Amino acid sequence: MSAMPVAESLDAPERETAATFRPVAAGMEEHVNVYHPVLDHGFIAVKDYMGDDLSILQMARMSYGKGTKGVSDDRALLRYLMRHFHTSPFEGCVIKLHVKLPIFVMRQWVRHRTASLNEYSARYSIMPDEFYMPEPAQLAVQSTDNKQGRGDNLTTEQANEVLRILKDDAQRNFSSYHNLLNVDEDGEAIDEDRDGIARELARIGLPLSTYTQMYWQTNLHNLMHFLRLRADHHAQYEIRIYAEKMLAIMADWVPVTTEAFRDYQLEASRLSRMELGLVRDLLAGKASMADAERYGLSKREIREFKDRFGC
């Protein structure tokens, strides 16, 4: 990881800093303007944040006056809020990230609409010649029992052929892109005697592996919703490792909240009404897994239940 200047323009080489009366999370300060590499050309960096664990407690206690006191009570209250899905106190903490990622990952990311963002525009600027190439270990066949997942890994020979095809296609698409623009990656004219087409048109043929960038701002509640889905082992690898990096950053920002989030949401499991009935009877010795269908569970639900509980 590498540090970047605080300011990006406004004539001054660095933005002036001053003492602040707002809450400062020491762990998070270590991440501000530090660019953590992700995938082959991507990164994630904290540009700004607001609040800490105590900020969450301040918002929670506004609901009922003085409430509890003390470190142990603080931790217990945070865990209570997480356990019972009292979400509004977590909305008082905010994070703004600078992210560089492949376009196909971006398209998954923006399905989480509870955030503010601004993305690099290929209408105004020339896209850098950067595209994502997966590691051979990430190449696999289509899963036979999961329409949106991967199955067995490819052999080395198969993986090399897939990578060759992906690289050749991307390079050809970028070559066509520059030919249509009539400029190279640095914006220099390729042929002084002809005009290039508009940038908003030339970009049409670029592959989904092309890298883009965005600023993404969200509150802690919605960040945890994002992580609950994208840091899960079922999530696609390419977005999951961004989520895992964000989770590590969150642990330095709000450590008590992150512990509770792991315990009660990310690494927890919710039971349906049917599953709860089955578990009660299993514990009471009134049923066995052979009776699962009798509780209204489908074959897939039974398989998922067994996977979760090691039955």
C-alpha positions as CSV (number, residue, x, y, z in Angstrom):
1,M,0.0,0.0,0.0
2,S,1.1,3.5,-0.6
3,A,0.3,7.0,0.7
4,M,-1.0,9.7,-1.7
5,P,-1.1,13.5,-1.2
6,V,-4.0,14.8,0.7
7,A,-4.9,17.5,-1.9
8,E,-5.6,16.8,-5.6
9,S,-5.9,20.4,-6.9
10,L,-6.8,23.9,-5.6
11,D,-3.3,25.1,-6.6
12,A,-1.8,24.0,-3.2
13,P,0.4,20.9,-3.2
14,E,-1.2,19.7,0.0
15,R,-4.4,20.6,1.8
16,E,-3.9,22.4,5.1
17,T,-4.8,20.4,8.1
18,A,-5.8,21.7,11.5
19,A,-6.9,20.5,15.0
20,T,-10.4,19.2,15.0
21,F,-13.1,18.8,17.6
22,R,-14.9,16.0,15.8
23,P,-14.4,12.3,16.8
24,V,-11.2,10.8,15.4
25,A,-10.6,7.1,15.1
26,A,-6.9,6.4,15.5
27,G,-7.1,3.2,13.5
28,M,-8.9,4.9,10.6
29,E,-6.4,7.7,10.5
30,E,-3.8,5.2,9.4
31,H,-5.9,4.4,6.3
32,V,-6.8,8.0,5.1
33,N,-5.2,8.5,1.7
34,V,-3.5,5.1,1.8
35,Y,-4.0,3.2,-1.4
36,H,-4.4,-0.5,-0.9
37,P,-3.9,-2.6,-4.0
38,V,-6.7,-5.0,-5.1
39,L,-6.7,-7.3,-8.1
40,D,-4.0,-6.6,-10.8
41,H,-4.6,-2.9,-11.3
42,G,-7.2,-1.9,-8.8
43,F,-7.1,-0.2,-5.4
44,I,-9.2,1.1,-2.5
45,A,-8.5,4.1,-0.4
46,V,-10.3,6.0,2.4
47,K,-10.7,9.6,1.4
48,D,-12.7,10.8,4.4
49,Y,-14.9,9.5,7.3
50,M,-17.1,10.6,10.1
51,G,-17.7,9.1,13.5
52,D,-16.5,6.1,15.5
53,D,-17.9,3.5,17.9
54,L,-18.8,6.2,20.5
55,S,-20.7,8.2,17.8
56,I,-23.1,5.2,17.4
57,L,-23.7,5.1,21.2
58,Q,-24.4,8.9,21.2
59,M,-27.1,8.4,18.6
60,A,-28.6,5.3,20.4
61,R,-28.7,7.0,23.8
62,M,-30.6,10.0,22.3
63,S,-33.6,7.7,22.2
64,Y,-33.8,7.2,26.0
65,G,-31.8,9.8,27.8
66,K,-28.7,9.0,29.9
67,G,-29.0,5.2,29.5
68,T,-26.1,3.0,30.5
69,K,-22.5,4.0,31.4
70,G,-19.1,2.4,31.3
71,V,-17.0,0.5,28.8
72,S,-18.7,-2.8,29.4
73,D,-22.1,-1.2,29.1
74,D,-21.0,0.5,25.9
75,R,-19.9,-2.8,24.3
76,A,-23.1,-4.5,25.5
77,L,-25.3,-1.7,24.0
78,L,-23.5,-1.9,20.6
79,R,-23.9,-5.6,20.5
80,Y,-27.6,-5.3,21.5
81,L,-28.2,-2.8,18.6
82,M,-26.5,-5.2,16.1
83,R,-28.2,-8.3,17.5
84,H,-31.7,-6.7,17.2
85,F,-31.2,-4.8,13.9
86,H,-31.6,-1.3,15.4
87,T,-30.0,0.3,12.4
88,S,-30.5,4.1,12.7
89,P,-27.6,4.7,15.2
90,F,-25.1,3.2,12.7
91,E,-26.2,5.6,10.0
92,G,-24.4,8.4,11.9
93,C,-21.0,7.1,10.8
94,V,-20.0,7.8,7.2
95,I,-17.2,6.7,4.9
96,K,-16.0,8.0,1.5
97,L,-13.8,5.7,-0.6
98,H,-11.8,6.0,-3.8
99,V,-12.0,2.8,-5.7
100,K,-10.5,1.5,-8.9
101,L,-12.1,-1.6,-10.2
102,P,-13.1,-3.4,-13.4
103,I,-16.4,-2.3,-15.0
104,F,-18.1,-5.7,-14.5
105,V,-17.3,-5.4,-10.8
106,M,-18.6,-1.8,-10.8
107,R,-21.9,-3.0,-12.3
108,Q,-22.3,-5.4,-9.3
109,W,-21.3,-2.7,-6.9
110,V,-23.9,-0.1,-8.0
111,R,-26.7,-2.5,-7.4
112,H,-26.3,-1.3,-3.8
113,R,-28.1,2.0,-4.4
114,T,-27.9,3.3,-0.8
115,A,-24.8,5.4,-1.5
116,S,-23.6,8.5,-3.3
117,L,-21.0,8.0,-6.0
118,N,-19.3,9.7,-8.9
119,E,-17.6,7.6,-11.6
120,Y,-14.8,8.3,-14.1
121,S,-16.4,9.5,-17.3
122,A,-15.3,8.1,-20.7
123,R,-17.3,10.9,-22.3
124,Y,-14.9,13.5,-21.0
125,S,-11.7,11.5,-20.7
126,I,-9.7,8.8,-22.5
127,M,-9.8,5.4,-20.7
128,P,-6.3,4.2,-19.7
129,D,-5.2,0.9,-21.4
130,E,-5.9,-1.2,-18.2
131,F,-8.0,-4.3,-18.1
132,Y,-8.4,-7.0,-15.6
133,M,-6.8,-10.4,-16.2
134,P,-7.8,-13.1,-13.6
135,E,-5.2,-15.3,-12.0
136,P,-5.2,-18.9,-13.4
137,A,-6.4,-20.2,-10.0
138,Q,-9.6,-18.2,-10.4
139,L,-10.6,-19.8,-13.7
140,A,-13.2,-22.4,-13.5
141,V,-16.1,-24.1,-15.4
142,Q,-19.7,-23.1,-14.9
143,S,-21.2,-24.7,-11.7
144,T,-23.7,-27.4,-12.4
145,D,-25.9,-26.6,-9.4
146,N,-25.5,-22.8,-9.2
147,K,-26.4,-20.7,-12.2
148,Q,-24.3,-17.8,-11.0
149,G,-21.2,-19.6,-9.6
150,R,-18.1,-21.4,-10.6
151,G,-17.4,-25.1,-10.5
152,D,-14.1,-27.1,-10.8
153,N,-10.9,-25.2,-11.8
154,L,-9.6,-25.4,-15.3
155,T,-6.4,-27.4,-16.1
156,T,-3.2,-25.4,-16.6
157,E,-3.5,-25.8,-20.3
158,Q,-7.2,-24.7,-20.4
159,A,-6.5,-21.7,-18.2
160,N,-3.6,-20.6,-20.4
161,E,-5.9,-20.7,-23.4
162,V,-8.6,-18.8,-21.7
163,L,-6.2,-16.1,-20.6
164,R,-4.8,-15.8,-24.1
165,I,-8.3,-15.3,-25.6
166,L,-9.2,-12.7,-22.9
167,K,-5.9,-10.8,-23.4
168,D,-6.1,-10.8,-27.2
169,D,-9.7,-9.6,-27.2
170,A,-9.0,-6.8,-24.7
171,Q,-5.9,-5.6,-26.6
172,R,-7.8,-5.7,-29.9
173,N,-10.7,-3.7,-28.4
174,F,-8.3,-1.1,-27.0
175,S,-6.5,-0.9,-30.3
176,S,-9.9,-0.2,-32.1
177,Y,-10.8,2.3,-29.4
178,H,-7.7,4.4,-30.0
179,N,-8.1,4.0,-33.8
180,L,-11.7,5.4,-33.5
181,L,-10.5,8.2,-31.2
182,N,-7.4,8.8,-33.4
183,V,-5.4,9.4,-30.3
184,D,-3.0,7.2,-28.3
185,E,-3.3,6.6,-24.5
186,D,-1.5,9.9,-23.8
187,G,-4.0,11.9,-26.0
188,E,-1.6,12.4,-28.8
189,A,-3.0,12.3,-32.4
190,I,-2.3,9.1,-34.3
191,D,-3.0,10.6,-37.8
192,E,-3.0,14.4,-38.1
193,D,-5.0,14.2,-41.3
194,R,-8.2,12.7,-39.9
195,D,-10.6,13.4,-37.1
196,G,-11.5,10.9,-34.4
197,I,-15.0,10.1,-33.4
198,A,-16.5,11.4,-30.2
199,R,-15.3,9.8,-27.0
200,E,-18.8,8.8,-25.9
201,L,-19.0,6.7,-29.1
202,A,-15.5,5.3,-29.2
203,R,-16.0,3.7,-25.8
204,I,-18.8,1.4,-26.9
205,G,-16.5,-1.4,-27.9
206,L,-14.4,-1.5,-24.7
207,P,-14.6,-4.7,-22.7
208,L,-16.2,-5.1,-19.3
209,S,-12.7,-5.9,-18.0
210,T,-11.7,-2.3,-18.5
211,Y,-10.8,-0.5,-15.2
212,T,-12.8,2.5,-14.1
213,Q,-12.7,4.6,-10.9
214,M,-15.2,6.1,-8.5
215,Y,-15.7,8.0,-5.3
216,W,-18.2,6.1,-3.2
217,Q,-19.8,7.5,0.0
218,T,-22.1,5.6,2.3
219,N,-23.1,5.3,6.0
220,L,-22.0,2.5,8.2
221,H,-25.4,0.8,8.2
222,N,-25.4,0.5,4.4
223,L,-21.7,-0.4,4.3
224,M,-22.5,-3.4,6.6
225,H,-25.4,-4.4,4.2
226,F,-22.9,-4.3,1.3
227,L,-20.4,-6.4,3.3
228,R,-22.9,-8.9,4.5
229,L,-23.6,-9.7,0.8
230,R,-20.2,-9.1,-0.8
231,A,-17.8,-10.4,1.8
232,D,-19.8,-13.7,1.9
233,H,-18.0,-16.7,0.5
234,H,-20.8,-17.1,-2.1
235,A,-20.0,-13.7,-3.6
236,Q,-18.0,-13.4,-6.8
237,Y,-14.3,-13.5,-6.1
238,E,-13.6,-10.2,-7.9
239,I,-15.9,-8.1,-5.7
240,R,-15.4,-10.2,-2.6
241,I,-11.8,-9.2,-2.2
242,Y,-12.7,-5.5,-2.4
243,A,-15.3,-6.3,0.4
244,E,-12.7,-8.1,2.5
245,K,-10.3,-5.1,2.3
246,M,-13.2,-2.8,3.3
247,L,-14.0,-5.1,6.2
248,A,-10.4,-4.9,7.4
249,I,-10.6,-1.1,7.2
250,M,-13.9,-1.1,9.1
251,A,-12.3,-3.1,11.9
252,D,-9.7,-0.4,12.4
253,W,-12.4,2.3,12.2
254,V,-15.1,0.8,14.5
255,P,-13.6,-2.3,16.1
256,V,-16.4,-3.0,18.6
257,T,-19.1,-2.6,15.9
258,T,-17.1,-4.8,13.5
259,E,-16.8,-7.6,16.2
260,A,-20.6,-7.5,16.7
261,F,-21.2,-7.4,12.9
262,R,-19.2,-10.5,12.5
263,D,-20.8,-12.3,15.4
264,Y,-24.5,-11.5,14.7
265,Q,-24.6,-10.8,10.9
266,L,-21.7,-11.7,8.6
267,E,-20.8,-15.0,10.2
268,A,-24.2,-15.8,11.7
269,S,-27.1,-17.7,10.2
270,R,-30.8,-16.8,10.3
271,L,-33.5,-19.5,10.5
272,S,-36.7,-19.6,8.7
273,R,-40.0,-20.4,10.5
274,M,-39.8,-24.0,9.1
275,E,-36.1,-24.4,10.1
276,L,-36.8,-23.1,13.6
277,G,-39.5,-25.7,14.0
278,L,-37.2,-28.4,12.9
279,V,-34.4,-27.3,15.2
280,R,-36.7,-27.2,18.2
281,D,-37.9,-30.8,17.5
282,L,-34.4,-32.0,16.8
283,L,-33.2,-30.7,20.1
284,A,-36.2,-32.2,21.9
285,G,-35.6,-35.6,20.2
286,K,-39.0,-35.4,18.5
287,A,-37.6,-35.4,14.9
288,S,-34.7,-36.4,12.7
289,M,-33.3,-35.0,9.5
290,A,-35.3,-37.6,7.7
291,D,-38.4,-35.7,8.7
292,A,-37.2,-32.3,7.2
293,E,-39.6,-32.3,4.3
294,R,-42.5,-32.6,6.7
295,Y,-41.7,-29.1,8.0
296,G,-42.2,-27.6,4.6
297,L,-38.6,-27.4,3.5
298,S,-37.6,-27.8,-0.1
299,K,-34.8,-30.2,-1.1
300,R,-32.6,-27.2,-1.7
301,E,-33.4,-25.7,1.7
302,I,-32.7,-29.1,3.3
303,R,-29.3,-29.2,1.5
304,E,-28.5,-25.7,2.6
305,F,-29.6,-26.5,6.2
306,K,-27.3,-29.5,6.3
307,D,-24.4,-27.4,4.9
308,R,-24.8,-24.8,7.6
309,F,-25.1,-27.2,10.5
310,G,-22.9,-30.0,9.3
311,C,-25.7,-32.5,9.4
